[in-house]
Amino acid sequence: MTPHGTLYLLPVPLSEAPDALLTLSPRLLDRFRQLSFFVVETPKTARRLLKRIGHPLPIAQLTLSSLTQETTMAHLESLLTPLRQGHGLGLLSDAGCPAIADPGASLVRAAHTAGFRVVPETGPSSLLLGLMASGLEGQRFTFHGYLPVPEIARNVRLIELEKRSRALHETQSFIETPYRNGVLFTSLCCTLHPMTQLCVARDLTGPQEWVRTASVSEWRRHPPPDLHHFPTLFLFLAHSPGRGE
């Protein structure tokens, strides 16, 4: 019988601040140190993390394979080789939980299809932390990743999402490349209804963490502090007339 390894889904810190490792549990840190094979989003970032964690093996002796949106199905199958050889394999993103808003989900699907055991470890997720801190609807919510870059297309998409939020009483969330956070915030304030509740969650778990939820009309009067270069999650919930909330 061919030995089967286990795919471990390993969350990583959301920030590279010196104390960011405190967001990882001792159990999770031990899991990192027990593995020699990893599938990662960016090898350079992963090597830096493994060094900070204090992996007992020299970093050069670890096997780090890259997984991106462009990874082919043939290469995806090759990434499962350590599992077929009976080894444990760790999957990690550049930040937060693997397979959530990153390409790792394709490897998890392939592992399930091949019959391997998949074990999710607990750790920080900006999507859940932001939703928790927003005070918005936590029973119904959707994450949309990145919105369109062209202004007209982005504003049209925001109008569509606001209609959806109002109709379903559903929180809408998304992110942007940090240097474009200001542009997205301006679009939100110019496009959304003044009564829509908007949350801005900046640098979650990091040294510049800042979270606030207010109406769009309030945001227009009192914009957030600097969002440039900080990872930021945006969430909103449209006002539904007639709801006693």
MARGU-457169 format. One record per atom (N, C-alpha, C): residue number from 1; x, z, y negated. Coordinates in Angstrom, 2 decimals. Last residue first. Example, Ala and Ser with C-alpha at 12.3 -4.5 7.8 and 13.67 -1.06 7.14 Angstrom:
BEGIN
resi;c1;c3;c2
2;12.85;7.08;2.25
2;13.67;7.14;1.06
2;12.90;7.87;-0.03
1;13.19;7.80;5.69
1;12.30;7.80;4.50
1;13.20;7.80;3.30
This chain:
BEGIN
resi;c1;c3;c2
245;-33.00;12.59;-48.07
245;-31.61;12.98;-47.87
245;-30.85;12.82;-49.15
244;-35.57;11.54;-47.19
244;-35.42;12.83;-47.84
244;-34.03;13.37;-47.68
243;-36.07;8.19;-47.91
243;-35.46;9.17;-47.00
243;-35.26;10.46;-47.77
242;-36.96;6.59;-49.96
242;-37.96;7.20;-49.09
242;-37.40;8.20;-48.12
241;-34.31;4.24;-49.94
241;-35.47;4.81;-50.62
241;-36.46;5.40;-49.64
240;-31.19;4.85;-48.96
240;-32.42;4.29;-48.40
240;-33.62;4.94;-49.08
239;-27.99;4.01;-50.08
239;-29.18;4.84;-50.27
239;-30.39;4.12;-49.72
238;-25.33;3.30;-47.82
238;-26.27;2.87;-48.85
238;-27.48;3.78;-48.89
237;-22.22;4.59;-47.47
237;-23.56;4.68;-46.92
237;-24.54;4.36;-48.03
236;-18.77;3.78;-46.75
236;-19.92;3.93;-47.64
236;-21.22;3.98;-46.84
235;-15.23;4.21;-46.80
235;-16.50;4.33;-46.08
235;-17.64;4.37;-47.09
234;-11.84;3.38;-46.38
234;-13.01;3.33;-47.26
234;-14.27;3.39;-46.39
233;-8.65;4.74;-46.03
233;-9.88;4.34;-45.35
233;-11.02;4.42;-46.36
232;-5.29;3.89;-46.64
232;-6.55;4.42;-47.15
232;-7.72;3.86;-46.34
231;-1.87;4.41;-47.05
231;-2.93;4.00;-46.11
231;-4.23;4.69;-46.51
230;-0.52;3.63;-50.23
230;-0.97;4.68;-49.33
230;-2.00;4.12;-48.35
229;0.13;1.63;-52.05
229;1.11;1.94;-51.00
229;0.68;3.06;-50.05
228;-2.10;2.91;-54.41
228;-1.10;1.89;-54.12
228;-0.09;2.40;-53.10
227;-3.83;4.72;-55.34
227;-4.00;4.34;-53.94
227;-2.92;3.36;-53.49
226;-3.91;7.34;-57.69
226;-3.19;6.16;-57.21
226;-3.40;5.92;-55.71
225;-7.24;8.79;-57.79
225;-5.82;8.73;-58.14
225;-5.18;7.52;-57.48
224;-10.38;7.00;-58.47
224;-9.49;7.86;-57.69
224;-8.07;7.86;-58.24
223;-12.45;7.09;-61.50
223;-11.77;6.42;-60.39
223;-10.80;7.36;-59.68
222;-15.14;7.92;-62.88
222;-13.97;8.72;-62.52
222;-13.29;8.09;-61.30
221;-17.06;5.98;-63.33
221;-16.66;6.85;-64.44
221;-15.35;7.59;-64.16
220;-17.27;4.82;-60.86
220;-17.01;3.95;-62.01
220;-16.54;4.77;-63.21
219;-17.97;6.99;-59.27
219;-16.63;6.40;-59.12
219;-16.28;5.51;-60.31
218;-20.63;7.27;-60.06
218;-19.66;8.32;-60.39
218;-18.23;7.80;-60.28
217;-21.74;4.96;-58.97
217;-21.80;5.17;-60.43
217;-20.82;6.24;-60.87
216;-21.34;5.46;-56.27
216;-20.59;4.38;-56.91
216;-20.61;4.55;-58.42
215;-21.11;8.98;-55.57
215;-21.88;7.75;-55.77
215;-21.00;6.71;-56.45
214;-18.50;10.25;-53.39
214;-19.34;10.31;-54.59
214;-20.13;9.01;-54.67
213;-15.97;11.94;-51.70
213;-17.19;11.14;-51.57
213;-18.04;11.34;-52.81
212;-12.48;12.05;-51.12
212;-13.60;12.36;-51.99
212;-14.75;11.41;-51.70
211;-9.28;13.14;-50.23
211;-10.55;12.61;-49.76
211;-11.65;13.02;-50.74
210;-5.88;12.87;-49.70
210;-6.89;13.07;-50.74
210;-8.17;12.40;-50.27
209;-2.49;13.43;-48.93
209;-3.86;13.35;-48.47
209;-4.84;13.70;-49.60
208;0.23;13.24;-49.21
208;-0.60;12.83;-50.34
208;-2.07;12.68;-49.95
207;1.33;13.92;-46.76
207;1.57;14.82;-47.90
207;0.72;14.48;-49.12
206;-1.23;13.17;-44.22
206;0.05;13.02;-44.90
206;0.17;13.93;-46.11
205;-3.76;13.25;-43.19
205;-2.76;14.11;-42.54
205;-1.38;14.01;-43.20
204;-4.43;10.24;-44.88
204;-4.94;11.32;-44.02
204;-3.83;11.94;-43.19
203;-4.20;8.62;-47.25
203;-3.05;9.29;-46.63
203;-3.48;10.47;-45.76
202;-7.51;8.90;-48.54
202;-6.13;8.43;-48.72
202;-5.14;9.29;-47.94
201;-10.63;7.88;-48.53
201;-9.81;8.82;-47.77
201;-8.37;8.30;-47.74
200;-13.50;7.67;-50.31
200;-12.13;7.17;-50.31
200;-11.27;8.23;-49.65
199;-16.90;6.87;-49.93
199;-15.81;7.82;-49.65
199;-14.48;7.08;-49.66
198;-19.93;6.44;-51.63
198;-18.66;5.84;-51.25
198;-17.61;6.94;-51.05
197;-23.32;5.86;-51.62
197;-22.30;6.90;-51.49
197;-21.02;6.28;-50.91
196;-25.20;4.04;-53.99
196;-24.52;4.05;-52.70
196;-23.41;5.09;-52.70
195;-26.16;3.86;-56.53
195;-26.51;5.06;-55.78
195;-25.84;5.12;-54.40
194;-25.29;1.36;-57.56
194;-24.79;2.60;-58.16
194;-25.08;3.86;-57.34
193;-24.42;-0.94;-54.95
193;-25.46;-0.31;-55.77
193;-24.93;1.01;-56.33
192;-21.33;-2.84;-55.10
192;-22.29;-1.95;-54.46
192;-23.28;-1.36;-55.46
191;-19.63;-4.29;-56.87
191;-20.58;-4.98;-55.99
191;-21.67;-4.06;-55.45
190;-17.82;-2.81;-58.33
190;-18.52;-3.90;-59.02
190;-19.68;-4.46;-58.20
189;-16.77;-1.02;-56.49
189;-17.45;-0.50;-57.67
189;-18.28;-1.57;-58.39
188;-15.61;-2.80;-54.65
188;-16.64;-1.86;-54.23
188;-17.46;-1.38;-55.42
187;-13.67;-4.07;-56.23
187;-14.79;-4.84;-55.66
187;-15.94;-3.93;-55.25
186;-11.97;-1.89;-56.71
186;-12.64;-2.55;-57.83
186;-13.84;-3.35;-57.34
185;-11.04;-1.43;-54.11
185;-11.83;-0.40;-54.79
185;-12.60;-1.00;-55.96
184;-9.59;-3.79;-53.66
184;-10.78;-3.52;-52.87
184;-11.65;-2.48;-53.56
183;-7.53;-3.43;-55.53
183;-8.41;-4.61;-55.63
183;-9.70;-4.36;-54.86
182;-6.31;-1.12;-54.54
182;-6.92;-1.12;-55.87
182;-7.89;-2.28;-56.05
181;-5.27;-1.94;-52.04
181;-6.33;-0.92;-52.12
181;-7.06;-0.96;-53.46
180;-3.20;-3.63;-51.61
180;-4.43;-4.23;-52.10
180;-5.57;-3.22;-52.21
179;-1.16;-2.21;-50.50
179;-0.92;-2.70;-51.86
179;-2.15;-3.40;-52.45
178;-2.24;-1.57;-47.87
178;-2.12;-0.58;-48.95
178;-1.92;-1.13;-50.36
177;-4.79;-3.63;-46.66
177;-3.34;-3.50;-46.81
177;-3.09;-2.61;-48.02
176;-7.68;-1.66;-45.84
176;-7.05;-2.77;-46.54
176;-5.54;-2.56;-46.50
175;-10.60;-0.89;-43.82
175;-9.29;-0.60;-44.41
175;-8.80;-1.83;-45.15
174;-13.89;0.54;-43.41
174;-12.92;-0.55;-43.34
174;-11.63;-0.09;-44.01
173;-17.32;1.31;-42.54
173;-15.95;1.70;-42.87
173;-15.00;0.52;-42.66
172;-20.62;2.40;-43.07
172;-19.74;1.24;-42.92
172;-18.33;1.68;-43.33
171;-23.21;4.26;-41.55
171;-21.98;4.27;-42.35
171;-21.12;3.06;-42.02
170;-26.61;3.46;-41.63
170;-25.37;3.41;-40.86
170;-24.16;3.40;-41.81
169;-29.39;2.86;-41.84
169;-28.83;4.17;-42.22
169;-27.53;4.39;-41.44
168;-30.16;0.29;-41.51
168;-29.93;1.07;-40.29
168;-29.54;2.51;-40.56
167;-30.51;-0.65;-44.13
167;-31.55;-0.90;-43.13
167;-31.41;0.02;-41.92
166;-28.16;0.13;-45.44
166;-29.45;0.60;-45.93
166;-30.53;0.46;-44.84
165;-26.21;-1.24;-43.96
165;-26.16;0.22;-44.08
165;-27.52;0.79;-44.49
164;-27.00;-3.89;-44.42
164;-27.01;-3.34;-43.07
164;-27.05;-1.81;-43.10
163;-26.53;-4.05;-47.15
163;-27.89;-4.28;-46.63
163;-28.02;-3.69;-45.23
162;-23.78;-3.64;-47.14
162;-24.63;-2.67;-47.81
162;-26.09;-2.83;-47.34
161;-22.89;-5.90;-45.81
161;-22.70;-4.59;-45.17
161;-23.58;-3.53;-45.83
160;-23.55;-7.90;-47.67
160;-24.13;-7.93;-46.32
160;-24.04;-6.55;-45.66
159;-21.94;-7.10;-49.80
159;-23.39;-7.13;-49.98
159;-24.09;-7.12;-48.62
158;-19.43;-7.49;-48.62
158;-19.84;-6.15;-49.03
158;-21.36;-6.07;-49.22
157;-19.43;-10.28;-48.33
157;-19.40;-9.43;-47.15
157;-19.84;-8.01;-47.49
156;-19.36;-11.05;-51.01
156;-20.50;-11.45;-50.18
156;-20.59;-10.56;-48.94
155;-16.84;-10.03;-51.68
155;-18.05;-9.47;-52.30
155;-19.31;-9.83;-51.53
154;-15.18;-11.68;-50.11
154;-15.16;-10.23;-49.93
154;-16.44;-9.59;-50.49
153;-15.70;-14.22;-51.15
153;-16.04;-13.93;-49.74
153;-16.09;-12.43;-49.49
152;-14.67;-13.81;-53.75
152;-16.08;-14.17;-53.55
152;-16.51;-13.83;-52.13
151;-11.90;-13.10;-53.26
151;-12.83;-12.21;-53.95
151;-14.30;-12.53;-53.65
150;-10.23;-13.37;-50.13
150;-10.77;-14.04;-51.34
150;-11.90;-13.21;-51.96
149;-10.08;-11.57;-47.83
149;-9.19;-11.42;-48.98
149;-9.73;-12.13;-50.23
148;-12.66;-9.84;-45.99
148;-12.03;-11.09;-46.47
148;-11.18;-10.85;-47.71
147;-11.62;-6.61;-44.61
147;-12.60;-7.51;-45.21
147;-11.90;-8.78;-45.69
146;-10.45;-5.26;-41.55
146;-10.16;-5.79;-42.88
146;-11.30;-6.70;-43.35
145;-12.60;-3.15;-39.77
145;-11.23;-3.62;-39.94
145;-10.99;-4.04;-41.37
144;-15.11;-2.05;-39.56
144;-15.02;-3.51;-39.68
144;-13.59;-4.02;-39.83
143;-16.94;0.34;-37.79
143;-15.65;0.04;-38.43
143;-15.45;-1.47;-38.41
142;-19.99;2.05;-38.20
142;-19.29;0.86;-37.74
142;-17.99;0.70;-38.52
141;-22.34;4.57;-37.13
141;-21.26;4.10;-38.00
141;-20.58;2.89;-37.36
140;-24.42;7.19;-36.70
140;-24.41;5.72;-36.66
140;-23.35;5.23;-37.64
139;-23.77;9.82;-37.02
139;-24.42;9.43;-35.78
139;-24.40;7.92;-35.59
138;-22.80;10.38;-39.51
138;-21.85;10.42;-38.40
138;-22.45;10.07;-37.06
137;-23.15;9.48;-42.79
137;-23.84;9.45;-41.51
137;-22.83;9.35;-40.35
136;-20.75;11.50;-44.67
136;-21.71;10.41;-44.51
136;-22.30;10.44;-43.10
135;-18.71;13.25;-45.01
135;-20.06;13.78;-45.17
135;-21.13;12.71;-45.06
134;-16.00;12.63;-44.72
134;-16.80;11.91;-45.70
134;-18.14;12.57;-45.99
133;-14.59;13.81;-42.69
133;-14.41;14.35;-44.03
133;-15.34;13.73;-45.06
132;-15.32;12.27;-40.46
132;-15.59;13.71;-40.49
132;-15.58;14.25;-41.91
131;-14.29;9.79;-41.23
131;-15.74;9.95;-41.06
131;-16.11;11.43;-41.12
130;-11.54;10.38;-41.23
130;-12.19;9.95;-42.45
130;-13.70;10.13;-42.38
129;-11.19;11.02;-38.52
129;-10.89;12.02;-39.55
129;-11.59;11.66;-40.86
128;-11.86;8.57;-37.31
128;-12.68;9.76;-37.07
128;-12.43;10.83;-38.12
127;-9.87;6.89;-38.40
127;-11.28;6.52;-38.47
127;-12.17;7.74;-38.29
126;-7.43;8.07;-37.82
126;-7.85;8.01;-39.22
126;-9.34;7.69;-39.33
125;-6.83;10.29;-35.33
125;-7.45;8.99;-35.57
125;-7.95;8.96;-37.00
124;-4.44;12.22;-33.51
124;-5.09;11.87;-34.77
124;-5.62;10.43;-34.81
123;-5.30;12.91;-30.01
123;-4.40;12.87;-31.16
123;-5.14;12.37;-32.39
122;-5.32;13.01;-26.42
122;-5.91;13.33;-27.71
122;-4.86;13.33;-28.82
121;-5.02;10.21;-24.17
121;-4.56;11.51;-24.66
121;-5.16;11.75;-26.05
120;-6.62;8.55;-21.55
120;-6.49;8.68;-23.00
120;-6.05;10.10;-23.36
119;-5.55;6.83;-18.79
119;-5.73;8.21;-19.27
119;-5.56;8.25;-20.79
118;-6.41;4.76;-16.15
118;-6.18;4.81;-17.59
118;-6.51;6.21;-18.09
117;-5.23;3.33;-13.14
117;-5.83;4.49;-13.81
117;-5.44;4.47;-15.29
116;-5.82;-0.13;-12.31
116;-4.95;1.00;-12.63
116;-5.73;2.12;-13.31
115;-7.16;-2.51;-11.73
115;-7.43;-1.33;-10.93
115;-6.54;-0.13;-11.20
114;-7.06;-4.73;-13.25
114;-6.10;-4.65;-12.14
114;-6.27;-3.39;-11.31
113;-8.95;-4.09;-15.16
113;-9.20;-5.23;-14.28
113;-8.30;-5.18;-13.05
112;-7.63;-2.00;-16.49
112;-8.86;-1.74;-15.74
112;-9.13;-2.85;-14.73
111;-5.51;-3.46;-17.61
111;-5.23;-2.37;-16.67
111;-6.46;-2.04;-15.84
110;-6.87;-5.17;-19.33
110;-6.10;-5.73;-18.22
110;-5.79;-4.68;-17.17
109;-7.90;-3.29;-21.14
109;-8.80;-4.12;-20.33
109;-8.09;-4.68;-19.12
108;-5.47;-2.37;-22.22
108;-6.35;-1.44;-21.51
108;-7.32;-2.20;-20.63
107;-4.56;-4.67;-23.48
107;-3.79;-4.12;-22.36
107;-4.64;-3.15;-21.54
106;-6.50;-4.95;-25.46
106;-6.34;-6.02;-24.47
106;-5.55;-5.53;-23.26
105;-6.18;-2.71;-27.11
105;-7.36;-2.80;-26.24
105;-7.22;-3.87;-25.16
104;-3.97;-2.97;-28.82
104;-3.81;-2.34;-27.52
104;-4.98;-2.46;-26.58
103;-4.06;-3.96;-31.43
103;-4.22;-4.90;-30.32
103;-4.15;-4.28;-28.93
102;-6.25;-1.74;-33.32
102;-4.93;-2.31;-33.04
102;-5.05;-3.13;-31.75
101;-8.54;-0.21;-33.60
101;-8.07;-0.98;-34.75
101;-6.63;-1.43;-34.56
100;-7.49;1.41;-30.90
100;-8.49;1.58;-31.95
100;-7.94;0.91;-33.20
99;-5.35;1.16;-29.24
99;-6.56;0.42;-28.87
99;-7.71;0.63;-29.84
98;-4.00;4.40;-30.04
98;-3.86;3.04;-29.53
98;-5.22;2.47;-29.12
97;-4.49;6.22;-33.04
97;-4.81;6.07;-31.63
97;-4.66;4.62;-31.17
96;-1.79;6.38;-35.46
96;-3.10;6.75;-34.95
96;-3.25;6.48;-33.46
95;0.39;3.62;-35.79
95;-0.16;4.84;-36.38
95;-1.52;5.11;-35.77
94;1.24;1.67;-34.07
94;2.15;2.08;-35.14
94;1.70;3.38;-35.79
93;0.35;2.77;-30.72
93;0.18;1.95;-31.91
93;1.24;2.35;-32.93
92;1.24;2.81;-27.25
92;1.13;3.44;-28.56
92;1.06;2.40;-29.67
91;1.13;3.55;-23.88
91;0.70;2.59;-24.90
91;0.57;3.31;-26.22
90;3.30;4.14;-21.17
90;2.67;4.65;-22.39
90;2.33;3.53;-23.35
89;3.13;4.33;-17.73
89;3.35;3.43;-18.86
89;2.60;3.98;-20.07
88;4.71;5.41;-14.71
88;3.79;5.66;-15.80
88;4.15;4.76;-16.96
87;5.31;3.25;-11.84
87;5.74;4.05;-12.99
87;4.56;4.35;-13.92
86;4.72;1.51;-9.78
86;4.45;2.92;-9.59
86;4.87;3.82;-10.72
85;4.89;-1.14;-10.18
85;6.06;-0.52;-9.54
85;5.89;0.99;-9.36
84;2.66;-1.63;-11.63
84;2.70;-2.17;-10.27
84;3.86;-1.57;-9.48
83;3.49;-0.51;-14.04
83;2.39;0.12;-13.30
83;2.39;-0.36;-11.84
82;5.48;-2.31;-14.89
82;5.85;-0.93;-14.54
82;4.75;-0.21;-13.74
81;3.79;-4.68;-15.32
81;4.78;-4.59;-14.23
81;5.18;-3.16;-13.90
80;2.14;-5.17;-17.42
80;1.65;-4.23;-16.41
80;2.65;-4.01;-15.27
79;3.28;-7.18;-18.85
79;3.40;-5.84;-19.41
79;2.93;-4.76;-18.42
78;2.48;-9.44;-17.52
78;3.85;-8.97;-17.28
78;4.05;-7.56;-17.82
77;-0.06;-9.80;-18.58
77;0.07;-9.43;-17.17
77;1.46;-8.89;-16.89
76;0.66;-10.61;-21.14
76;-0.08;-9.36;-20.97
76;0.03;-8.88;-19.52
75;1.73;-13.09;-20.68
75;2.64;-12.01;-21.07
75;1.96;-10.66;-20.90
74;-0.65;-14.42;-20.05
74;0.44;-14.39;-19.08
74;1.41;-13.25;-19.40
73;-2.12;-14.15;-22.39
73;-2.61;-13.49;-21.19
73;-1.49;-13.39;-20.15
72;0.04;-13.52;-25.27
72;-0.71;-14.38;-24.35
72;-1.15;-13.60;-23.12
71;-0.14;-11.96;-28.39
71;0.32;-11.85;-27.01
71;-0.57;-12.67;-26.08
70;-1.02;-11.84;-30.97
70;-0.64;-13.16;-30.47
70;-0.17;-13.12;-29.02
69;-1.37;-9.23;-31.62
69;-2.58;-10.05;-31.51
69;-2.27;-11.41;-30.89
68;1.15;-7.68;-29.50
68;0.56;-8.05;-30.78
68;-0.72;-8.84;-30.54
67;3.45;-5.60;-28.01
67;2.12;-6.17;-27.84
67;1.52;-6.43;-29.21
66;6.72;-5.23;-26.61
66;5.85;-5.42;-27.77
66;4.52;-6.07;-27.39
65;8.20;-2.63;-24.74
65;7.69;-4.00;-24.78
65;6.67;-4.12;-25.90
64;10.88;-0.71;-24.07
64;9.82;-0.85;-25.07
64;9.42;-2.33;-25.15
63;12.41;1.44;-21.98
63;11.90;0.07;-22.01
63;10.71;0.01;-22.95
62;15.33;3.38;-22.71
62;13.88;3.25;-22.59
62;13.48;1.78;-22.67
61;17.97;3.44;-23.31
61;17.62;3.38;-21.88
61;16.10;3.27;-21.66
60;18.17;3.76;-26.01
60;18.56;2.46;-25.46
60;18.19;2.31;-23.99
59;17.61;6.45;-26.36
59;16.58;5.47;-26.72
59;16.89;4.10;-26.11
58;18.48;8.60;-23.70
58;18.92;7.79;-24.84
58;17.89;6.69;-25.11
57;15.91;11.02;-22.84
57;16.78;9.89;-22.50
57;17.28;9.20;-23.76
56;14.24;12.92;-24.01
56;15.47;13.36;-23.32
56;16.42;12.24;-22.94
55;13.08;12.54;-27.32
55;13.00;12.06;-25.94
55;14.32;12.38;-25.23
54;12.34;13.66;-29.84
54;13.39;14.24;-29.03
54;13.29;13.84;-27.57
53;10.73;12.67;-31.77
53;10.11;13.53;-30.77
53;11.16;14.24;-29.93
52;12.50;11.00;-33.09
52;12.03;12.20;-33.77
52;11.41;13.19;-32.78
51;12.72;8.99;-31.15
51;13.91;9.75;-31.53
51;13.51;11.06;-32.20
50;10.16;8.01;-31.15
50;10.67;8.62;-29.93
50;11.94;9.43;-30.21
49;10.03;6.92;-33.78
49;9.17;8.03;-33.38
49;9.75;8.76;-32.16
48;11.91;4.86;-33.63
48;12.09;5.92;-34.62
48;11.25;7.15;-34.25
47;10.76;3.26;-31.67
47;12.06;3.89;-31.43
47;12.30;5.05;-32.38
46;8.43;2.43;-33.03
46;8.33;3.27;-31.84
46;9.65;3.97;-31.54
45;9.48;0.83;-35.08
45;8.70;2.02;-35.43
45;8.62;2.98;-34.24
44;10.66;-1.16;-33.49
44;11.48;-0.38;-34.41
44;10.78;0.92;-34.79
43;8.44;-2.29;-32.03
43;9.51;-1.55;-31.37
43;10.34;-0.68;-32.30
42;5.13;-2.09;-32.72
42;6.38;-2.48;-33.37
42;7.52;-1.67;-32.77
41;3.36;-1.45;-30.59
41;3.00;-2.46;-31.59
41;4.25;-2.99;-32.28
40;4.32;-1.15;-27.11
40;4.22;-0.69;-28.49
40;3.82;-1.83;-29.41
39;4.56;0.33;-24.04
39;4.11;-0.89;-24.71
39;3.74;-0.48;-26.12
38;7.19;1.89;-22.18
38;6.20;1.92;-23.26
38;5.81;0.50;-23.67
37;8.75;3.97;-19.85
37;8.23;2.63;-20.13
37;7.10;2.73;-21.15
36;9.31;6.57;-19.41
36;10.45;5.70;-19.74
36;10.02;4.30;-20.11
35;7.86;9.82;-19.99
35;7.77;8.38;-19.73
35;9.04;7.65;-20.13
34;8.07;12.41;-20.79
34;8.08;12.16;-19.35
34;8.15;10.67;-19.01
33;7.76;12.48;-23.52
33;9.11;12.75;-22.98
33;9.22;12.48;-21.49
32;5.01;12.06;-23.82
32;5.97;11.09;-24.36
32;7.32;11.24;-23.66
31;4.11;14.47;-22.68
31;3.81;13.19;-22.04
31;4.75;12.10;-22.52
30;4.95;16.35;-24.53
30;5.54;16.37;-23.19
30;5.30;15.05;-22.47
29;3.27;15.64;-26.65
29;4.72;15.48;-26.81
29;5.42;15.48;-25.44
28;0.82;16.41;-25.52
28;1.07;15.01;-25.83
28;2.57;14.75;-25.99
27;1.19;19.21;-25.31
27;0.88;18.40;-24.11
27;1.21;16.93;-24.35
26;1.51;19.95;-28.01
26;2.63;20.08;-27.07
26;2.42;19.26;-25.80
25;-0.10;17.46;-30.15
25;-0.12;18.67;-29.33
25;1.12;18.74;-28.44
24;0.60;16.40;-33.43
24;0.60;16.07;-32.00
24;0.69;17.35;-31.19
23;0.91;17.26;-35.96
23;-0.43;16.78;-35.62
23;-0.54;16.39;-34.15
22;3.56;17.75;-36.26
22;2.71;18.91;-36.01
22;1.29;18.51;-35.67
21;4.74;15.45;-37.08
21;4.71;15.69;-35.64
21;3.84;16.89;-35.28
20;4.84;15.63;-39.83
20;3.73;14.89;-39.23
20;3.64;15.12;-37.72
19;6.78;16.77;-41.40
19;5.98;17.67;-40.57
19;4.83;16.96;-39.86
18;7.96;14.53;-42.75
18;8.74;15.37;-41.83
18;7.90;16.26;-40.91
17;5.80;11.61;-42.63
17;6.29;12.80;-43.30
17;6.99;13.72;-42.29
16;4.63;9.39;-41.69
16;6.02;9.60;-41.29
16;6.64;10.78;-42.04
15;1.27;9.62;-40.41
15;2.23;9.66;-41.50
15;3.64;9.83;-40.93
14;-0.17;9.75;-38.16
14;-0.63;8.78;-39.16
14;0.36;8.65;-40.30
13;1.51;10.02;-34.95
13;1.15;10.52;-36.29
13;0.69;9.39;-37.21
12;-0.21;8.58;-32.06
12;1.01;8.90;-32.81
12;0.60;9.38;-34.21
11;-1.63;8.69;-28.76
11;-1.75;8.69;-30.22
11;-0.43;9.09;-30.87
10;-1.34;6.90;-25.92
10;-0.64;7.96;-26.64
10;-0.83;7.84;-28.15
9;-2.63;6.43;-22.87
9;-2.88;6.01;-24.25
9;-2.42;7.14;-25.16
8;-1.05;5.53;-19.91
8;-1.37;6.63;-20.81
8;-1.52;6.09;-22.23
7;-1.65;4.21;-16.82
7;-1.50;3.83;-18.22
7;-1.97;4.99;-19.09
6;0.10;4.91;-13.83
6;-0.99;5.26;-14.74
6;-0.65;4.79;-16.15
5;0.86;2.94;-10.87
5;1.15;3.89;-11.92
5;-0.07;4.13;-12.78
4;0.62;2.53;-7.42
4;0.02;2.27;-8.72
4;0.41;3.36;-9.69
3;2.25;0.93;-4.68
3;2.07;2.10;-5.53
3;1.51;1.71;-6.89
2;0.59;-0.88;-2.15
2;1.38;-0.98;-3.37
2;1.16;0.25;-4.25
1;0.85;0.00;1.20
1;0.00;0.00;0.00
1;0.88;0.00;-1.25
